[in-house]
Amino acid sequence: MGKFEELLSDEESVKQLTELAQMFMNESGNGEGRSIPDIESVMKLSGLVGAFSQSDKNSELLLALKPHLSAERQQKVDKAIKLLKLIAVWNMAKESGLLDNII
């Protein structure tokens, strides 16, 4: 739950998740308006949120090094971790077929 709150506290992450959710809603709609997305789309979206909250070896290493760095470099570490998470979400979206119509 803490990871989810952290995700929602980052303005850029919320914006990207909102755009992703809108993409789902537009795909599931009939062209005139929005309809409730099917369960498969909801499961894919929940998987993407899960991928964003998951930590990996690289993120854990950066977090371990962070207290030993200057304030400027700590900010760079935070940005790098966010990028790693976005890459993980992108890869999962690509593997699940969510990006087939986009790319």
C-alpha positions as CSV (number, residue, x, y, z in Angstrom):
1,M,0.0,0.0,0.0
2,G,2.9,2.3,0.7
3,K,4.3,1.8,-2.8
4,F,0.9,2.7,-4.2
5,E,0.7,5.9,-2.1
6,E,4.2,6.7,-3.3
7,L,3.2,6.2,-6.9
8,L,0.1,8.4,-6.4
9,S,2.2,11.1,-4.8
10,D,4.3,11.5,-8.0
11,E,2.6,13.9,-10.3
12,E,4.2,12.5,-13.5
13,S,3.4,8.9,-12.6
14,V,-0.3,9.8,-11.9
15,K,-0.4,11.5,-15.3
16,Q,1.0,8.5,-17.1
17,L,-1.4,6.1,-15.3
18,T,-4.3,8.4,-16.2
19,E,-3.3,8.4,-19.8
20,L,-3.0,4.6,-19.8
21,A,-6.4,4.2,-18.2
22,Q,-8.0,6.6,-20.8
23,M,-6.4,4.5,-23.5
24,F,-8.2,1.4,-22.1
25,M,-11.5,3.2,-21.9
26,N,-11.2,4.5,-25.4
27,E,-10.4,1.0,-26.8
28,S,-13.3,-0.6,-25.0
29,G,-15.8,2.1,-26.0
30,N,-18.0,2.0,-29.0
31,G,-16.6,5.2,-30.5
32,E,-19.4,7.4,-29.2
33,G,-18.6,7.3,-25.5
34,R,-17.0,5.2,-22.9
35,S,-18.1,1.9,-21.7
36,I,-16.9,-0.4,-18.9
37,P,-13.7,-2.1,-19.9
38,D,-13.7,-5.9,-20.1
39,I,-12.2,-7.9,-17.3
40,E,-9.1,-8.7,-19.4
41,S,-8.3,-5.0,-19.8
42,V,-8.7,-4.5,-16.1
43,M,-6.4,-7.4,-15.3
44,K,-3.8,-6.0,-17.7
45,L,-4.0,-2.6,-16.1
46,S,-3.7,-4.1,-12.6
47,G,-0.6,-6.0,-13.8
48,L,0.9,-2.7,-15.0
49,V,0.3,-1.1,-11.6
50,G,1.9,-4.1,-10.0
51,A,4.9,-3.9,-12.3
52,F,5.3,-0.2,-11.3
53,S,5.3,-1.1,-7.6
54,Q,7.7,-4.0,-7.9
55,S,11.3,-3.5,-7.0
56,D,14.2,-5.1,-8.8
57,K,17.9,-5.6,-8.1
58,N,18.9,-2.4,-9.8
59,S,16.5,-0.3,-7.9
60,E,17.4,-2.0,-4.6
61,L,21.1,-1.3,-5.3
62,L,20.5,2.4,-6.0
63,L,18.4,2.7,-2.9
64,A,21.1,1.1,-0.8
65,L,23.7,3.6,-2.2
66,K,21.4,6.6,-1.9
67,P,22.2,7.6,1.8
68,H,25.9,7.7,0.9
69,L,25.4,10.3,-1.9
70,S,25.1,14.0,-2.0
71,A,21.7,15.6,-2.2
72,E,22.0,16.3,-5.9
73,R,22.9,12.7,-6.6
74,Q,20.2,11.4,-4.4
75,Q,17.7,13.3,-6.6
76,K,19.3,11.6,-9.7
77,V,18.9,8.2,-8.0
78,D,15.2,9.0,-7.5
79,K,14.8,9.8,-11.2
80,A,16.7,6.7,-12.2
81,I,14.5,4.5,-10.1
82,K,11.4,6.1,-11.6
83,L,12.8,5.5,-15.1
84,L,13.5,1.8,-14.2
85,K,9.9,1.4,-13.1
86,L,8.5,3.1,-16.2
87,I,10.7,0.8,-18.4
88,A,9.3,-2.2,-16.5
89,V,5.7,-1.0,-17.1
90,W,6.5,-0.4,-20.7
91,N,7.9,-3.9,-21.2
92,M,4.9,-5.5,-19.4
93,A,2.5,-3.5,-21.5
94,K,4.3,-4.5,-24.7
95,E,4.4,-8.2,-23.7
96,S,0.7,-8.1,-22.9
97,G,-0.3,-6.7,-26.2
98,L,-1.6,-3.4,-24.9
99,L,0.7,-1.5,-27.2
100,D,-0.1,-3.5,-30.4
101,N,-2.3,-0.7,-31.8
102,I,0.1,2.1,-30.8
103,I,3.5,0.9,-32.0
